[in-house]
Amino acid sequence: MVTKVFIDGAAGTTGLEIRERLTPRRELELTVLDEARRKDASARADALNSANVVILCLPDDAAREAVALISNPQVRVLDPSTAHRVAEGWVFGFPELEHKRRAELRQAMRVTNPGCYSTGFLSKTYLGIWLAHTGFGLPFAIYLLRSYIAGLPKDLIESAQVDGANDFKIFMRIILPLSFPALASFAIFQFLWVWNDLLVAMVFLGTEPDKTVLTYKLNSLLGSRGGNWEILTASAFITIIVPLIVFFSLQRYFVRGLLAGSVKGG
């Protein structure tokens, strides 16, 4: 069975790319309007109502106008604009959002897609949570390292410049080795934040059994009425073993890194 597809707004950048990708598909039949017919409301209405699937690559107002022209209830509409994001009868095209969303999308006749391109490629992936924690940790990293590097003796840098060292060599041979205490302090803090995180992990990874983190497993042991406290405390003790190993292995740098830049000339 051939599925008829009409791309309203096929002359735009996104429409052209979608058309190019769908053209080789033999199970799809693309409805194409020439320049004159694209501006004819009756011709657009015929194309919209005769298609099985309509993809709207239009601004919000034009998308609302196109949907108003559809009178055939059997036409499935995909709208990547924001015109129908919260409209009644439309399903948000983000299958990673919740478990039942995939089933809803299979049956939905009106789908509002989150943008003209996929924005869910980071959802339910460890890459997404890594990027999130990197963004959260950058402000503290910049503040800590800037304060520490600013307190390094300038005579060392000037001597290296006199010897002909460029900025990259100065950074790699002098600045970076001397900044290890600050890096170690930041590594401890960042590791603890990531290790103890629950909220960000649930947002980006969800609650699927194969992707849940240790803090979620620990939280699931605590019911609404408590219970199994001996298992909960034993599990909590096990979870702090790794942070303790990290802390004790880097503790000699911890205080030096925290005091970075707090005393002039230190």
GIUR-V238041 format. One record per pair of residues at least 24 apart in sequence whose ideal C-beta (glycine too) atoms are under 10 Angstrom apart, sorted by sequence separation. I is the first residue (numbers start at 1). J is the second residue. If there is no record, write none. Layout:
BEGIN
i:I j:J
i:I j:J
END
This chain:
BEGIN
i:2 j:26
i:3 j:27
i:4 j:28
i:5 j:29
i:6 j:30
i:7 j:31
i:11 j:35
i:28 j:52
i:41 j:65
i:45 j:69
i:48 j:72
i:49 j:73
i:51 j:75
i:52 j:76
i:53 j:77
i:54 j:78
i:55 j:79
i:56 j:80
i:57 j:81
i:59 j:83
i:60 j:84
i:94 j:118
i:96 j:120
i:214 j:238
i:215 j:239
i:2 j:27
i:3 j:28
i:4 j:29
i:5 j:30
i:6 j:31
i:7 j:32
i:8 j:33
i:28 j:53
i:44 j:69
i:45 j:70
i:49 j:74
i:50 j:75
i:51 j:76
i:53 j:78
i:54 j:79
i:55 j:80
i:56 j:81
i:58 j:83
i:60 j:85
i:87 j:112
i:93 j:118
i:94 j:119
i:95 j:120
i:96 j:121
i:153 j:178
i:214 j:239
i:1 j:27
i:2 j:28
i:3 j:29
i:4 j:30
i:5 j:31
i:6 j:32
i:7 j:33
i:45 j:71
i:49 j:75
i:51 j:77
i:84 j:110
i:86 j:112
i:93 j:119
i:94 j:120
i:96 j:122
i:97 j:123
i:149 j:175
i:152 j:178
i:2 j:29
i:3 j:30
i:4 j:31
i:6 j:33
i:11 j:38
i:42 j:69
i:45 j:72
i:48 j:75
i:56 j:83
i:84 j:111
i:85 j:112
i:93 j:120
i:96 j:123
i:97 j:124
i:148 j:175
i:149 j:176
i:151 j:178
i:152 j:179
i:10 j:38
i:41 j:69
i:56 j:84
i:84 j:112
i:85 j:113
i:95 j:123
i:96 j:124
i:214 j:242
i:9 j:38
i:48 j:77
i:83 j:112
i:84 j:113
i:85 j:114
i:94 j:123
i:95 j:124
i:96 j:125
i:149 j:178
i:8 j:38
i:78 j:108
i:82 j:112
i:145 j:175
i:148 j:178
i:149 j:179
i:22 j:53
i:76 j:107
i:77 j:108
i:79 j:110
i:80 j:111
i:81 j:112
i:148 j:179
i:151 j:182
i:76 j:108
i:77 j:109
i:78 j:110
i:79 j:111
i:80 j:112
i:81 j:113
i:82 j:114
i:96 j:128
i:148 j:180
i:22 j:55
i:76 j:109
i:77 j:110
i:78 j:111
i:79 j:112
i:80 j:113
i:82 j:115
i:148 j:181
i:149 j:182
i:75 j:109
i:76 j:110
i:77 j:111
i:78 j:112
i:79 j:113
i:80 j:114
i:81 j:115
i:145 j:179
i:148 j:182
i:74 j:109
i:75 j:110
i:76 j:111
i:77 j:112
i:78 j:113
i:80 j:115
i:81 j:116
i:144 j:179
i:147 j:182
i:148 j:183
i:8 j:44
i:19 j:55
i:73 j:109
i:80 j:116
i:146 j:182
i:18 j:55
i:80 j:117
i:145 j:182
i:148 j:185
i:6 j:44
i:19 j:57
i:144 j:182
i:145 j:183
i:148 j:186
i:8 j:47
i:18 j:57
i:70 j:109
i:80 j:119
i:144 j:183
i:6 j:46
i:7 j:47
i:8 j:48
i:15 j:55
i:17 j:57
i:70 j:110
i:145 j:185
i:6 j:47
i:14 j:55
i:15 j:56
i:16 j:57
i:141 j:182
i:144 j:185
i:145 j:186
i:6 j:48
i:15 j:57
i:141 j:183
i:144 j:186
i:4 j:47
i:6 j:49
i:8 j:51
i:14 j:57
i:15 j:58
i:67 j:110
i:143 j:186
i:196 j:239
i:6 j:50
i:7 j:51
i:13 j:57
i:14 j:58
i:142 j:186
i:195 j:239
i:196 j:240
i:6 j:51
i:10 j:55
i:12 j:57
i:141 j:186
i:144 j:189
i:195 j:240
i:4 j:50
i:5 j:51
i:6 j:52
i:7 j:53
i:8 j:54
i:9 j:55
i:11 j:57
i:12 j:58
i:140 j:186
i:141 j:187
i:4 j:51
i:5 j:52
i:6 j:53
i:7 j:54
i:8 j:55
i:9 j:56
i:10 j:57
i:12 j:59
i:195 j:242
i:196 j:243
i:3 j:51
i:4 j:52
i:5 j:53
i:6 j:54
i:7 j:55
i:8 j:56
i:9 j:57
i:141 j:189
i:195 j:243
i:3 j:52
i:4 j:53
i:5 j:54
i:6 j:55
i:7 j:56
i:8 j:57
i:9 j:58
i:63 j:112
i:137 j:186
i:140 j:189
i:141 j:190
i:2 j:52
i:3 j:53
i:4 j:54
i:5 j:55
i:6 j:56
i:7 j:57
i:8 j:58
i:9 j:59
i:140 j:190
i:1 j:52
i:191 j:242
i:192 j:243
i:195 j:246
i:137 j:189
i:191 j:243
i:9 j:62
i:137 j:190
i:140 j:193
i:8 j:62
i:9 j:63
i:136 j:190
i:192 j:246
i:8 j:63
i:188 j:243
i:191 j:246
i:192 j:247
i:53 j:109
i:56 j:112
i:134 j:190
i:137 j:193
i:191 j:247
i:8 j:65
i:9 j:66
i:56 j:113
i:133 j:190
i:136 j:193
i:137 j:194
i:8 j:66
i:53 j:111
i:55 j:113
i:136 j:194
i:188 j:246
i:8 j:67
i:57 j:116
i:187 j:246
i:188 j:247
i:191 j:250
i:6 j:66
i:18 j:78
i:56 j:116
i:133 j:193
i:134 j:194
i:8 j:69
i:55 j:116
i:133 j:194
i:136 j:197
i:188 j:249
i:8 j:70
i:18 j:80
i:132 j:194
i:184 j:246
i:188 j:250
i:187 j:250
i:188 j:251
i:130 j:194
i:133 j:197
i:136 j:200
i:129 j:194
i:132 j:197
i:184 j:249
i:185 j:250
i:188 j:253
i:189 j:254
i:14 j:80
i:184 j:250
i:185 j:251
i:187 j:253
i:188 j:254
i:133 j:200
i:183 j:250
i:184 j:251
i:187 j:254
i:129 j:197
i:132 j:200
i:133 j:201
i:184 j:252
i:185 j:253
i:189 j:257
i:6 j:75
i:8 j:77
i:132 j:201
i:181 j:250
i:184 j:253
i:185 j:254
i:188 j:257
i:189 j:258
i:180 j:250
i:183 j:253
i:184 j:254
i:185 j:255
i:187 j:257
i:188 j:258
i:4 j:75
i:5 j:76
i:6 j:77
i:7 j:78
i:8 j:79
i:9 j:80
i:129 j:200
i:132 j:203
i:133 j:204
i:181 j:252
i:182 j:253
i:185 j:256
i:186 j:257
i:9 j:81
i:128 j:200
i:129 j:201
i:132 j:204
i:181 j:253
i:184 j:256
i:185 j:257
i:186 j:258
i:3 j:76
i:5 j:78
i:129 j:202
i:131 j:204
i:180 j:253
i:181 j:254
i:184 j:257
i:185 j:258
i:129 j:203
i:130 j:204
i:181 j:255
i:182 j:256
i:183 j:257
i:185 j:259
i:186 j:260
i:126 j:201
i:128 j:203
i:129 j:204
i:181 j:256
i:182 j:257
i:185 j:260
i:128 j:204
i:129 j:205
i:180 j:256
i:181 j:257
i:182 j:258
i:127 j:204
i:128 j:205
i:180 j:257
i:181 j:258
i:182 j:259
i:126 j:204
i:179 j:257
i:181 j:259
i:182 j:260
i:125 j:204
i:126 j:205
i:181 j:260
i:182 j:261
i:123 j:203
i:124 j:204
i:125 j:205
i:123 j:204
i:124 j:205
i:179 j:260
i:122 j:204
i:123 j:205
i:124 j:206
i:129 j:211
i:123 j:206
i:124 j:208
i:129 j:213
i:126 j:211
i:125 j:211
i:124 j:211
i:126 j:213
i:18 j:116
i:17 j:116
i:17 j:117
i:14 j:115
i:15 j:116
i:14 j:116
i:13 j:116
i:14 j:117
i:12 j:116
i:9 j:116
i:99 j:206
i:96 j:204
i:98 j:206
i:99 j:207
i:148 j:256
i:151 j:259
i:152 j:260
i:97 j:206
i:98 j:207
i:99 j:208
i:148 j:257
i:151 j:260
i:152 j:261
i:96 j:206
i:147 j:257
i:148 j:258
i:150 j:260
i:151 j:261
i:148 j:259
i:149 j:260
i:150 j:261
i:151 j:262
i:145 j:257
i:147 j:259
i:148 j:260
i:149 j:261
i:151 j:263
i:153 j:265
i:144 j:257
i:147 j:260
i:148 j:261
i:151 j:264
i:144 j:258
i:146 j:260
i:147 j:261
i:148 j:262
i:151 j:265
i:145 j:260
i:146 j:261
i:147 j:262
i:151 j:266
i:144 j:260
i:145 j:261
i:143 j:260
i:144 j:261
i:143 j:261
i:148 j:266
END
